[in-house]
Amino acid sequence: MLKVVTFMKQVAMGLQMEGNFGTAHVYRSSLNAIIAYRGEEDLLFSEVTSEWLKGFEVYLRSRGCSWNTVSTYLRTFRAVYNRAVDLGKAPYVPHLFRSVYTGTRADHKRALCDDDMKKVFAKLSRTSGVPFAVCQAQELFILMFSLRGIPFVDLAYLRKSDLRDNVITYRRRKTGRPLSVTLTPEAMILVKKYMNRDLSSPYLFPLLKSREGTKEAYREYQLALRSFNQQLMLLGELLGLSDKLSSYTARHTWATTAYYCE
């Protein structure tokens, strides 16, 4: 009979071999949480009951996991369980996951208020001792907002061929949806300032070096994102913002601004 940990490892490895490194990472994180809850001993899918799932949920909350993290782990496990059911390796149990949380919650307000946005858009003085990395993070954040709140992952993977004159055309990595953004003169200045000078690189910005779709490129993206968020945190503290500044903030602030401008 198929076992949970063994099967999840197989699924995660398959996703990684297909180049879905982000999804594979989520599956491995969910698997690690299950191992921490269950222990090293593997378990059969037939042992997974609504009571077992509720216990897993309570365990995750006791570790300080947010409701969104709990939901991510449980939704991931549900997807694995359904795969096993489709293969005839796990019993079909109607409404098995009904008693646990698999939704999404806005635990924190991610959009900045008008006063905080004015502070973010105010030019920092290097002569005041502000680190270059913080100034760079500020300008990249402004650029992301100017590009209709482009997610950092899409910014990192933009290619030089995506820029034609003053228009950037790309596909969302999350949804595959095609998007076109006309650059303002201010945004074009930032693009030219930070664009990749390496003629051999296909990327518009020097955030990645390895070939797209490789494990190395995904690691470079993770490192770049972590560094970007660290600098944004310092920027937020420096500016005295009332809310936390992160890579998500540009997208949510742009979406909120666009909603109220309609």
C-alpha positions in Angstrom: 0.0 0.0 0.0 1.3 3.5 -0.9 2.7 5.6 1.9 2.4 9.3 2.4 6.0 10.5 2.8 7.3 8.2 0.1 4.7 9.4 -2.4 5.1 13.1 -1.5 8.9 12.8 -2.1 8.2 11.2 -5.5 5.8 14.1 -6.4 8.2 16.8 -5.3 11.0 15.2 -7.3 8.8 15.0 -10.4 7.9 18.6 -10.1 11.6 19.6 -9.8 12.5 17.5 -12.8 9.8 19.3 -14.8 11.4 22.7 -13.8 8.7 23.6 -11.3 11.2 24.5 -8.6 8.9 26.9 -6.7 6.0 24.3 -6.5 8.5 21.6 -5.6 9.8 23.8 -2.8 6.3 24.2 -1.4 5.7 20.4 -1.6 9.0 19.7 0.3 8.1 22.3 3.0 4.7 20.7 3.4 6.3 17.3 3.6 8.8 18.5 6.3 5.9 19.8 8.3 4.1 16.4 8.1 7.3 14.6 9.2 7.8 17.0 12.1 4.2 16.3 13.1 4.1 12.5 12.5 7.8 11.6 13.2 10.1 9.7 10.9 7.8 6.7 10.6 5.9 6.8 7.3 2.1 6.3 7.3 -0.5 4.9 5.0 -3.0 7.1 3.2 -5.7 5.0 4.8 -4.5 6.3 8.2 -5.3 9.9 7.2 -8.6 10.8 8.8 -10.4 14.0 9.5 -9.2 13.7 13.1 -5.6 13.2 11.9 -5.9 16.3 9.7 -7.4 18.4 12.5 -4.5 17.3 14.7 -2.0 18.4 12.0 -3.8 21.8 11.8 -3.6 22.3 15.5 0.0 21.3 15.5 0.9 23.9 12.9 -0.9 26.6 14.7 0.9 25.7 17.9 4.2 26.2 16.1 3.2 29.7 15.3 2.3 29.1 11.6 -0.1 31.8 10.2 -3.5 30.6 8.9 -2.3 31.2 5.3 0.7 28.9 5.9 -1.5 26.3 7.5 -3.8 26.5 4.4 -0.8 26.2 2.0 0.4 23.0 3.7 -3.1 21.5 3.9 -4.0 22.4 0.3 -0.7 20.9 -0.9 -1.3 17.7 1.0 -4.9 17.6 -0.4 -3.4 17.8 -3.9 -1.1 14.9 -3.1 -3.9 12.9 -1.6 -6.1 13.4 -4.6 -3.2 12.3 -6.9 -3.0 9.1 -4.9 -6.8 8.6 -5.1 -6.6 9.0 -8.9 -3.9 6.3 -9.0 -6.1 4.0 -6.9 -3.5 4.1 -4.2 -5.6 5.9 -1.6 -9.2 5.5 -0.5 -11.7 8.1 -1.6 -13.2 9.8 1.4 -15.9 12.4 0.7 -15.3 15.8 2.4 -12.1 14.5 4.1 -10.6 18.0 4.3 -13.8 19.8 5.2 -12.9 20.2 8.9 -9.5 22.0 8.3 -8.7 25.4 7.0 -7.8 25.6 3.3 -8.8 29.2 2.5 -6.9 32.5 2.4 -6.9 35.3 4.8 -5.6 38.9 4.6 -3.7 38.6 7.9 -1.8 41.8 7.3 -2.6 45.0 5.3 -0.1 45.0 2.5 -1.1 48.2 0.7 0.6 51.4 1.8 -1.3 54.5 2.7 -0.9 57.7 0.8 1.5 59.3 3.4 3.8 56.2 3.4 3.8 56.2 -0.5 4.9 59.8 -0.5 7.8 58.9 1.8 8.8 55.9 -0.4 8.8 58.1 -3.6 10.9 60.9 -1.9 14.5 60.7 -3.1 17.0 59.6 -0.5 20.2 61.5 -0.1 23.4 59.3 -0.3 25.2 62.0 1.6 23.2 61.3 4.7 24.8 57.9 4.9 22.0 55.8 3.4 23.6 52.5 2.0 23.6 52.1 -1.8 21.7 48.8 -1.5 18.9 50.6 0.3 18.7 53.3 -2.3 18.7 50.7 -5.1 15.9 48.7 -3.4 13.9 51.9 -3.1 14.2 52.7 -6.9 13.5 49.1 -7.8 10.4 49.2 -5.6 9.3 52.4 -7.4 9.9 50.8 -10.8 7.8 47.7 -9.8 4.9 50.0 -8.7 5.3 52.0 -12.0 5.1 48.7 -14.0 1.5 48.2 -12.6 2.8 46.4 -9.5 4.8 43.8 -11.4 5.7 40.9 -9.0 9.4 40.5 -8.2 9.5 37.1 -9.8 8.3 38.6 -13.1 10.7 41.5 -12.9 13.6 39.1 -12.3 12.8 36.9 -15.3 12.1 39.8 -17.7 14.1 39.4 -20.9 15.7 42.1 -23.0 13.4 41.0 -25.9 10.4 41.9 -23.7 11.2 45.6 -24.0 10.2 47.2 -27.3 10.6 51.0 -27.4 8.7 52.1 -24.3 6.6 49.0 -23.9 7.3 45.9 -21.8 5.3 42.8 -22.8 5.6 39.6 -20.7 3.6 36.7 -19.3 2.8 36.4 -15.6 4.8 33.4 -14.3 2.0 32.6 -11.9 -0.9 32.6 -14.3 0.6 32.7 -17.8 -1.5 35.8 -18.5 0.0 38.1 -21.2 0.5 41.7 -20.0 1.8 44.9 -21.7 2.9 48.0 -19.8 3.7 51.3 -21.3 6.6 52.9 -19.5 6.4 56.4 -18.2 9.5 58.6 -18.8 10.3 58.2 -15.1 10.1 54.4 -15.3 12.2 54.4 -18.5 14.9 56.3 -16.6 15.0 53.6 -13.9 15.0 50.8 -16.5 18.0 52.3 -18.3 19.7 52.8 -15.0 19.4 49.2 -13.8 19.2 47.3 -17.0 21.7 44.4 -17.6 25.0 45.5 -19.1 26.1 41.9 -19.9 25.6 41.6 -23.7 25.5 37.8 -23.4 22.7 37.7 -20.9 19.1 37.4 -22.1 17.7 39.0 -18.9 16.7 42.7 -18.8 17.9 43.2 -15.2 21.1 41.6 -13.6 19.2 39.7 -11.0 19.7 36.2 -12.5 22.7 34.6 -14.3 21.7 31.0 -15.0 19.5 29.7 -17.7 15.8 30.0 -17.2 14.1 26.8 -16.0 17.2 25.6 -14.1 17.5 24.9 -10.4 20.4 27.4 -10.3 18.2 30.2 -11.7 15.6 29.5 -9.1 18.2 29.7 -6.3 19.5 33.0 -7.7 15.9 34.3 -7.7 15.4 33.3 -4.1 18.6 34.9 -3.0 17.7 38.1 -4.9 14.2 38.2 -3.4 15.6 37.7 0.1 18.2 40.4 -0.3 15.5 42.8 -1.8 13.1 42.2 1.1 15.9 42.7 3.6 16.8 46.1 2.1 13.1 47.1 1.9 12.8 46.3 5.6 15.7 48.7 6.3 14.2 51.3 4.0 10.8 51.1 5.8 12.5 51.5 9.2 14.6 54.4 7.8 11.5 56.2 6.5 9.4 55.5 9.6 6.6 53.8 7.7 3.5 52.7 9.5 3.4 49.4 7.7 5.9 46.8 6.7 7.5 47.2 3.3 8.1 44.1 1.2 8.2 42.9 -2.4 4.4 42.3 -2.2 3.7 45.9 -1.1 4.2 47.3 -4.6 1.7 45.0 -6.2 -1.0 45.4 -3.5 -0.5 49.2 -3.3 -0.8 49.5 -7.1 -3.9 47.3 -7.2 -5.5 49.3 -4.3 -4.7 52.6 -6.0 -6.1 51.4 -9.4 -9.3 50.2 -7.7 -10.0 53.5 -6.1 -9.1 55.4 -9.3 -11.7 53.6 -11.4 
